[in-house]
Amino acid sequence: MNRVDVTGASGRSVHIVLPGGVDDPAAPSGGNVYDRRLCRDLPSIGWQVHEHAVAGSWPQPGAAARAELARVLAHAPDGAVVLLDGLVACAVPDIVVPEAERLRLAVLVHLPLGDETGLAPARAADLDALERETLRAVPVVVVTSMWAARRLVAHHGLAPGQVHVAAPGADIEPEAPGTDGVSRLLCVASVTPRKGQYRLVKALAAVADLPWVCVCAGGLDQDPGYVAGLRQLIEKSGLGDRVQLVGPQTGAELDASYAAADLMVLTSYAETYGMAVTEALARGIPVLATTVGGLPEAVGQAPDGSVPGLLVPSADPAALPAALRSWFGDPGLRSRLKAAAAERRTALDGWETTARNLAGALERIRIEPRRAA
């Protein structure tokens, strides 16, 4: 066994392997935003970044996508630090694992592949097995919440010291003026089964006597069948003029939606963190969310310990309508939640903290001796 020559990886340099759609304006996602911010912010703390976007239908790549990923890894210098987005890496251990001795690999897991809502049990089990093989072969796994770290350690049998948390940051924005302080609801999420818009609409139908309007901002192309069914449900429930599916929003358009919002709603079935939650809190907007995965962690607490939102059990269909009635019917509750959101806003970590936490994990493998046959 000879020590690998690391002269090809000069100083603090990292190759970041991204899914090809990372910049697709039609499919914005928290994972894409996170990846893009890392590429932007790591250089500001002394890391040279080499980006490699690999097109493909990840995590089910075709032959061309598999060949391109193999080429990217094969062309990385011996001993190079390589950070792979888990969407690209986790389902192809046959490509990634053989490079684990030659390269210094880390995998960034935004969501365990088998946790995606709507997968057939056999497909979820296959993805679990592929992901487990990949993650056990690399020295560092980066996740976006403490919940995700615990999940991967328990589910895949990873060593606790192998998993590093780099929670998403937030850009503190001006406090949202809202509309009337109560009635404008906003859901920012791709319209997919995992994000739970069906149950959101059913909950809204149960409180149709209340004076709300709900704007759903998010991609409409990932699951056309789900979107079509959701539109039918909206019309059948008589909510066609009150639930607005406005499609994906970014930049000034998304800022305007946040500025008009009185309450952020996110009714997901699975989340490792929930960046839309902290984007809302960064504007002082209270949150109504399900208690799944890392969502309670994202909602967090204000410095005084108050919670800036309402967290409802995911498995209780009556909980969402009840929470909405509490929001509308209790001015004191609204006042407390808004005050807590304003305080939480001041305590959110920025993206530089995210970059530094992730860089710490990369530094560990950069200086760690690696051996190859």
C-alpha positions as CSV (number, residue, x, y, z in Angstrom):
1,M,0.0,0.0,0.0
2,N,1.5,3.3,-1.1
3,R,0.5,6.8,0.0
4,V,-1.4,8.6,-2.7
5,D,0.2,11.6,-4.4
6,V,-1.9,14.6,-3.4
7,T,-0.1,17.2,-5.5
8,G,-3.0,17.3,-7.9
9,A,-5.2,18.8,-5.1
10,S,-3.2,21.9,-4.2
11,G,-4.3,23.7,-1.0
12,R,-8.0,24.0,-0.2
13,S,-9.6,22.8,-3.4
14,V,-12.8,20.9,-3.9
15,H,-14.5,19.4,-6.9
16,I,-18.3,19.7,-6.4
17,V,-20.5,17.3,-8.4
18,L,-24.0,18.7,-8.9
19,P,-27.2,17.5,-10.6
20,G,-27.5,18.9,-14.1
21,G,-30.7,20.8,-13.3
22,V,-29.2,22.8,-10.4
23,D,-29.9,26.1,-12.2
24,D,-33.2,25.2,-13.8
25,P,-35.7,28.1,-13.1
26,A,-38.6,25.7,-13.7
27,A,-37.6,23.5,-10.9
28,P,-36.2,25.5,-8.0
29,S,-35.6,23.5,-4.8
30,G,-33.9,23.9,-1.5
31,G,-31.2,21.4,-2.5
32,N,-30.4,23.4,-5.6
33,V,-30.3,26.7,-3.7
34,Y,-28.0,25.1,-1.1
35,D,-25.6,23.7,-3.7
36,R,-25.4,27.0,-5.5
37,R,-24.7,28.9,-2.3
38,L,-21.9,26.5,-1.4
39,C,-20.3,27.1,-4.7
40,R,-20.6,30.8,-4.2
41,D,-19.6,31.0,-0.5
42,L,-16.8,28.4,-0.2
43,P,-14.3,30.6,-2.2
44,S,-14.9,33.5,0.2
45,I,-13.4,31.4,3.0
46,G,-10.4,30.2,1.1
47,W,-11.6,27.2,-0.9
48,Q,-11.1,26.9,-4.7
49,V,-14.3,25.3,-6.2
50,H,-14.4,23.3,-9.4
51,E,-18.1,22.7,-10.4
52,H,-19.2,19.7,-12.4
53,A,-22.9,19.6,-13.3
54,V,-23.9,16.2,-14.5
55,A,-27.2,16.0,-16.5
56,G,-29.4,13.1,-16.0
57,S,-32.7,11.8,-14.4
58,W,-31.1,11.4,-11.0
59,P,-31.4,9.2,-9.0
60,Q,-32.4,7.0,-12.0
61,P,-29.7,8.0,-14.5
62,G,-29.5,6.7,-18.0
63,A,-26.3,5.3,-19.6
64,A,-25.1,8.8,-20.8
65,A,-25.4,10.2,-17.3
66,R,-23.7,7.3,-15.7
67,A,-20.8,7.6,-18.2
68,E,-20.5,11.3,-17.5
69,L,-20.3,10.9,-13.8
70,A,-17.7,8.2,-14.2
71,R,-15.7,10.5,-16.5
72,V,-15.8,13.4,-14.0
73,L,-14.6,11.2,-11.2
74,A,-11.9,9.5,-13.3
75,H,-10.5,13.0,-14.3
76,A,-10.2,14.3,-10.8
77,P,-6.6,14.3,-9.7
78,D,-5.4,11.6,-7.3
79,G,-6.2,12.7,-3.7
80,A,-8.6,15.4,-4.7
81,V,-11.4,16.4,-2.4
82,V,-14.7,15.7,-4.1
83,L,-18.1,16.6,-2.7
84,L,-21.0,14.9,-4.5
85,D,-24.6,15.8,-4.2
86,G,-26.4,12.8,-2.8
87,L,-29.0,12.9,-5.5
88,V,-26.2,12.1,-8.0
89,A,-24.1,9.8,-5.8
90,C,-26.2,7.7,-3.6
91,A,-27.9,5.5,-6.2
92,V,-24.7,4.6,-8.1
93,P,-22.3,2.9,-5.7
94,D,-20.9,0.9,-8.6
95,I,-19.5,4.2,-9.9
96,V,-18.7,6.0,-6.7
97,V,-17.3,3.3,-4.4
98,P,-14.4,2.3,-6.7
99,E,-13.1,5.9,-6.5
100,A,-13.2,6.0,-2.7
101,E,-9.6,4.9,-2.2
102,R,-8.1,7.2,-4.8
103,L,-10.2,10.3,-4.0
104,R,-11.2,12.1,-0.8
105,L,-14.9,11.7,-1.2
106,A,-17.8,13.4,0.7
107,V,-21.5,13.0,0.0
108,L,-24.0,15.8,0.7
109,V,-27.4,14.2,1.5
110,H,-30.4,16.6,1.2
111,L,-32.9,13.8,1.6
112,P,-32.4,10.0,2.0
113,L,-33.5,8.6,-1.4
114,G,-35.9,6.0,0.1
115,D,-37.7,8.7,2.0
116,E,-39.3,10.3,-1.1
117,T,-43.0,10.1,-0.8
118,G,-44.9,7.8,-3.2
119,L,-42.2,5.3,-4.0
120,A,-43.2,1.7,-4.4
121,P,-41.9,-0.3,-1.4
122,A,-39.6,-2.4,-3.6
123,R,-38.1,0.8,-5.2
124,A,-37.6,2.4,-1.8
125,A,-35.8,-0.7,-0.5
126,D,-33.6,-0.8,-3.6
127,L,-32.6,2.9,-3.2
128,D,-32.0,2.4,0.5
129,A,-29.6,-0.5,-0.2
130,L,-27.7,1.5,-2.9
131,E,-27.5,4.6,-0.7
132,R,-26.2,2.5,2.2
133,E,-23.4,1.0,0.1
134,T,-22.4,4.4,-1.1
135,L,-22.4,6.2,2.2
136,R,-20.6,3.5,4.1
137,A,-17.7,3.7,1.6
138,V,-17.0,7.4,2.0
139,P,-15.2,9.1,5.0
140,V,-17.6,12.0,5.3
141,V,-21.3,12.5,4.9
142,V,-22.8,16.0,5.2
143,V,-26.4,16.5,6.2
144,T,-28.6,19.6,6.7
145,S,-30.0,19.0,10.2
146,M,-29.3,17.1,13.4
147,W,-32.4,15.1,12.7
148,A,-30.9,14.0,9.4
149,A,-27.7,13.0,11.1
150,R,-29.5,10.8,13.6
151,R,-31.6,9.3,10.8
152,L,-28.6,8.3,8.7
153,V,-26.6,6.9,11.7
154,A,-29.5,4.8,12.7
155,H,-30.9,3.8,9.3
156,H,-27.6,3.1,7.5
157,G,-25.4,2.2,10.4
158,L,-22.9,5.0,9.8
159,A,-20.4,6.0,12.5
160,P,-21.6,9.2,14.3
161,G,-18.2,10.8,13.6
162,Q,-18.7,10.2,9.9
163,V,-21.7,12.5,9.7
164,H,-21.4,16.3,9.8
165,V,-24.2,18.8,10.0
166,A,-24.1,22.0,7.9
167,A,-27.6,23.4,8.3
168,P,-28.8,25.8,5.6
169,G,-28.3,29.5,6.3
170,A,-30.7,32.3,5.7
171,D,-30.4,35.8,4.3
172,I,-32.1,38.2,6.7
173,E,-34.6,40.3,4.8
174,P,-36.8,43.2,5.7
175,E,-39.8,42.2,7.8
176,A,-42.8,41.3,5.6
177,P,-45.6,43.8,5.9
178,G,-48.1,41.0,5.1
179,T,-51.6,41.7,3.8
180,D,-54.1,42.2,6.7
181,G,-52.1,40.3,9.4
182,V,-54.1,37.1,9.1
183,S,-55.6,36.0,5.8
184,R,-52.8,35.6,3.3
185,L,-51.3,32.1,3.4
186,L,-48.2,31.1,1.5
187,C,-46.9,27.7,0.7
188,V,-43.4,27.6,-1.0
189,A,-42.8,24.0,-2.2
190,S,-42.6,22.0,-5.4
191,V,-46.0,20.5,-6.0
192,T,-45.3,16.9,-5.3
193,P,-46.7,14.2,-3.0
194,R,-43.9,14.7,-0.5
195,K,-44.8,18.3,0.0
196,G,-48.4,17.4,0.9
197,Q,-50.5,20.0,-1.0
198,Y,-53.4,17.5,-1.2
199,R,-53.8,17.5,2.6
200,L,-53.3,21.3,2.7
201,V,-56.2,21.8,0.3
202,K,-58.3,19.4,2.3
203,A,-57.6,21.3,5.5
204,L,-58.4,24.6,3.7
205,A,-61.7,23.1,2.5
206,A,-62.5,22.3,6.1
207,V,-62.1,26.0,7.0
208,A,-63.7,27.4,3.9
209,D,-65.9,29.7,6.1
210,L,-62.8,31.6,7.1
211,P,-61.5,34.6,5.0
212,W,-58.2,33.2,3.6
213,V,-56.4,33.1,0.3
214,C,-53.6,30.6,-0.2
215,V,-50.8,31.1,-2.7
216,C,-48.8,27.9,-3.6
217,A,-45.5,28.8,-5.2
218,G,-43.5,25.9,-6.6
219,G,-42.6,23.8,-9.6
220,L,-45.5,22.1,-11.4
221,D,-43.5,19.8,-13.7
222,Q,-42.1,17.1,-11.4
223,D,-45.3,15.1,-11.0
224,P,-47.9,16.2,-13.6
225,G,-50.3,13.5,-12.4
226,Y,-50.2,14.8,-8.9
227,V,-50.7,18.4,-10.1
228,A,-53.7,17.4,-12.2
229,G,-55.3,15.6,-9.3
230,L,-54.6,18.6,-7.1
231,R,-56.3,21.0,-9.5
232,Q,-59.3,18.7,-9.6
233,L,-59.5,18.6,-5.8
234,I,-59.3,22.4,-5.7
235,E,-62.2,22.8,-8.1
236,K,-64.2,20.0,-6.5
237,S,-63.8,21.7,-3.1
238,G,-65.0,25.0,-4.6
239,L,-61.7,26.7,-3.9
240,G,-60.7,27.7,-7.4
241,D,-60.6,31.4,-6.6
242,R,-58.9,31.0,-3.3
243,V,-56.0,28.4,-3.8
244,Q,-53.6,29.8,-6.4
245,L,-51.0,27.5,-8.0
246,V,-48.7,30.1,-9.4
247,G,-45.8,27.9,-10.5
248,P,-42.1,28.3,-9.6
249,Q,-41.0,31.7,-8.3
250,T,-37.5,33.0,-7.7
251,G,-35.9,36.4,-7.1
252,A,-38.1,39.5,-6.9
253,E,-41.3,37.5,-7.7
254,L,-40.7,35.2,-4.7
255,D,-39.8,38.2,-2.6
256,A,-43.1,39.8,-3.4
257,S,-45.0,36.6,-2.4
258,Y,-43.2,36.5,0.9
259,A,-43.8,40.2,1.5
260,A,-47.6,39.7,1.1
261,A,-47.7,36.6,3.4
262,D,-49.3,36.6,6.8
263,L,-48.6,32.9,7.5
264,M,-46.3,30.4,5.9
265,V,-47.7,26.9,5.6
266,L,-45.7,23.7,4.9
267,T,-47.5,20.4,5.2
268,S,-44.8,18.0,4.1
269,Y,-44.7,14.3,4.7
270,A,-40.8,14.2,4.8
271,E,-38.2,17.0,5.2
272,T,-34.6,16.9,6.3
273,Y,-34.8,20.6,7.2
274,G,-37.2,23.0,5.3
275,M,-35.4,26.0,3.9
276,A,-38.7,27.7,2.9
277,V,-39.4,27.8,6.7
278,T,-36.3,29.8,7.5
279,E,-36.8,32.0,4.4
280,A,-40.2,33.0,5.9
281,L,-38.7,33.4,9.4
282,A,-36.0,35.6,7.9
283,R,-38.8,38.0,7.1
284,G,-40.6,37.6,10.4
285,I,-43.4,35.5,9.0
286,P,-44.8,32.9,11.5
287,V,-45.1,29.3,10.3
288,L,-47.6,26.5,10.4
289,A,-45.9,23.2,9.7
290,T,-46.1,19.4,10.2
291,T,-43.8,17.8,12.8
292,V,-41.8,15.7,10.3
293,G,-38.1,15.2,10.0
294,G,-36.1,18.4,10.5
295,L,-39.0,20.8,10.2
296,P,-39.2,21.5,14.0
297,E,-35.5,22.1,13.9
298,A,-35.9,24.7,11.1
299,V,-38.8,26.4,12.9
300,G,-36.6,26.5,16.0
301,Q,-37.1,28.9,18.9
302,A,-36.6,32.6,19.5
303,P,-33.9,33.6,22.0
304,D,-36.5,33.7,24.7
305,G,-37.5,30.1,24.0
306,S,-40.8,30.9,22.3
307,V,-41.7,29.0,19.1
308,P,-42.4,31.1,16.1
309,G,-45.1,28.9,14.6
310,L,-47.6,26.1,15.0
311,L,-46.4,22.6,14.7
312,V,-49.0,19.9,14.1
313,P,-48.8,16.1,14.1
314,S,-48.4,14.8,10.6
315,A,-50.6,11.8,11.2
316,D,-53.6,13.7,12.5
317,P,-55.9,15.0,9.7
318,A,-57.8,17.1,12.1
319,A,-54.7,19.0,13.4
320,L,-54.3,21.3,10.4
321,P,-57.8,22.6,10.3
322,A,-57.7,23.1,14.1
323,A,-54.5,25.0,13.9
324,L,-55.9,27.2,11.1
325,R,-58.9,28.0,13.2
326,S,-56.7,28.9,16.1
327,W,-54.7,31.2,13.9
328,F,-57.8,33.0,12.7
329,G,-59.7,33.0,15.9
330,D,-57.1,34.0,18.5
331,P,-55.6,37.5,18.0
332,G,-53.4,37.0,21.1
333,L,-51.9,33.8,19.5
334,R,-51.2,35.7,16.3
335,S,-49.5,38.4,18.2
336,R,-47.3,36.0,20.1
337,L,-46.3,34.0,17.0
338,K,-45.4,37.2,15.1
339,A,-43.3,38.5,18.0
340,A,-41.6,35.1,18.2
341,A,-41.0,35.1,14.5
342,A,-39.5,38.6,14.6
343,E,-37.1,37.4,17.4
344,R,-36.2,34.2,15.6
345,R,-35.4,36.3,12.5
346,T,-32.5,38.0,14.4
347,A,-31.1,34.7,15.6
348,L,-30.9,32.8,12.3
349,D,-27.4,31.8,11.1
350,G,-26.2,33.1,7.7
351,W,-24.8,31.1,4.8
352,E,-21.3,31.9,5.8
353,T,-21.9,29.6,8.9
354,T,-23.1,26.9,6.6
355,A,-20.0,27.2,4.4
356,R,-17.7,27.1,7.4
357,N,-19.4,24.1,8.9
358,L,-19.2,22.2,5.6
359,A,-15.6,23.4,5.0
360,G,-14.7,21.9,8.4
361,A,-15.8,18.5,7.1
362,L,-13.9,18.9,3.9
363,E,-10.8,20.0,5.8
364,R,-10.9,16.8,7.8
365,I,-10.6,14.6,4.7
366,R,-8.2,17.0,3.0
367,I,-5.5,16.5,5.6
368,E,-6.3,12.9,6.4
369,P,-3.8,10.4,4.9
370,R,-5.3,8.4,2.1
371,R,-4.0,5.1,0.8
372,A,-4.4,3.3,-2.5
373,A,-3.3,-0.1,-3.7
